[in-house]
Amino acid sequence: MDFLFPDRPRENDPPWRVAPETLTAIDIHFWDWILWLAQKDRREPDGTAGRLAQMYKLMLGPMGVQDIPTSISAAVAAYVRTREELERQFAVDVSRRLGHDVLERLRAVGY
């Protein structure tokens, strides 16, 4: 449900299209999503599995990750590994700055 426009149905976004020109946008979205997921996990841990399944469906699966991650740390590990494979495949480089900052923050709160 959209809180700003509750009278307008919101359609879910489609899965990411993985390509050289989308890899940086995927990276930004992943790190934003993982921060949001960590916040939700601390308050509602029972919902984490479903949220990870959604992340898999829309992002990790299309990237080539084979299995739905079972934890936030597993999602991060699978994402980083797969992003590196895609960078080699596409001959592109994605900045590590955002990921570094997010991981530093996650570690500071116990992830």
C-alpha positions in Angstrom: 0.0 0.0 0.0 1.2 3.5 -0.9 0.9 5.8 2.1 1.0 9.0 0.0 -1.6 7.8 -2.6 -3.7 5.1 -0.9 -6.4 5.4 -3.5 -4.0 4.4 -6.3 -3.0 0.7 -6.5 0.8 0.3 -6.6 2.2 -2.3 -9.0 5.3 -4.1 -7.9 8.5 -3.3 -9.7 9.7 -6.0 -12.1 12.9 -8.0 -11.5 16.1 -6.2 -12.4 17.5 -6.5 -15.9 21.1 -7.3 -15.4 23.4 -5.6 -18.0 26.6 -3.6 -17.9 24.7 -0.4 -17.8 22.5 -1.5 -14.9 25.1 -2.9 -12.6 25.9 0.3 -10.7 22.1 1.0 -10.2 21.7 -2.6 -8.9 24.6 -2.0 -6.5 23.0 1.1 -5.1 19.6 -0.5 -4.8 21.1 -3.6 -3.1 22.9 -1.7 -0.4 19.9 0.5 0.2 17.7 -2.6 0.4 20.1 -4.5 2.8 20.1 -1.5 5.2 16.3 -1.4 5.2 16.2 -5.2 5.6 18.6 -5.0 8.6 16.4 -2.4 10.3 13.3 -4.5 9.7 15.1 -7.7 10.9 15.9 -6.0 14.3 12.2 -5.2 14.8 10.5 -8.0 13.0 12.9 -11.0 12.6 10.1 -13.3 11.6 9.6 -11.4 8.4 13.2 -11.6 7.3 12.9 -14.9 5.3 10.1 -13.5 3.2 11.9 -10.3 2.6 15.1 -12.2 1.5 12.9 -14.3 -0.8 11.6 -11.1 -2.4 15.1 -9.8 -2.8 16.1 -13.1 -4.5 13.1 -12.9 -6.8 13.7 -9.3 -7.9 17.5 -8.9 -7.7 19.7 -11.8 -6.6 18.0 -14.5 -8.8 18.2 -12.4 -12.0 21.9 -11.7 -11.2 22.6 -15.4 -11.2 22.6 -16.3 -7.4 21.5 -19.9 -7.2 19.7 -20.1 -3.8 17.6 -17.8 -1.7 19.8 -16.5 1.1 18.9 -17.6 4.6 20.3 -14.5 6.4 21.4 -11.0 5.8 25.1 -12.0 5.9 24.4 -14.8 3.3 22.6 -12.3 1.1 25.6 -9.9 1.3 28.1 -12.7 0.6 26.1 -14.0 -2.4 25.6 -10.5 -3.8 29.3 -9.5 -3.5 30.5 -12.8 -5.1 28.0 -12.5 -8.0 28.6 -8.8 -8.5 32.3 -9.5 -8.9 31.6 -12.3 -11.4 29.3 -9.9 -13.4 32.0 -7.2 -13.3 34.4 -9.6 -14.9 31.8 -10.8 -17.4 30.8 -7.3 -18.4 34.2 -5.7 -18.1 32.9 -3.0 -15.8 33.9 -1.8 -12.4 31.4 -0.8 -9.6 32.6 1.5 -6.9 33.1 -0.3 -3.5 32.5 2.9 -1.5 28.8 2.5 -0.8 29.2 -1.2 0.1 32.1 -0.5 2.4 30.1 2.2 4.2 27.0 0.0 4.6 29.1 -3.0 5.8 30.8 -0.8 8.3 27.5 0.4 9.7 26.1 -3.2 9.7 29.1 -4.5 11.7 28.7 -1.6 14.2 25.2 -2.8 15.0 26.1 -6.5 15.2 25.7 -7.9 11.7 
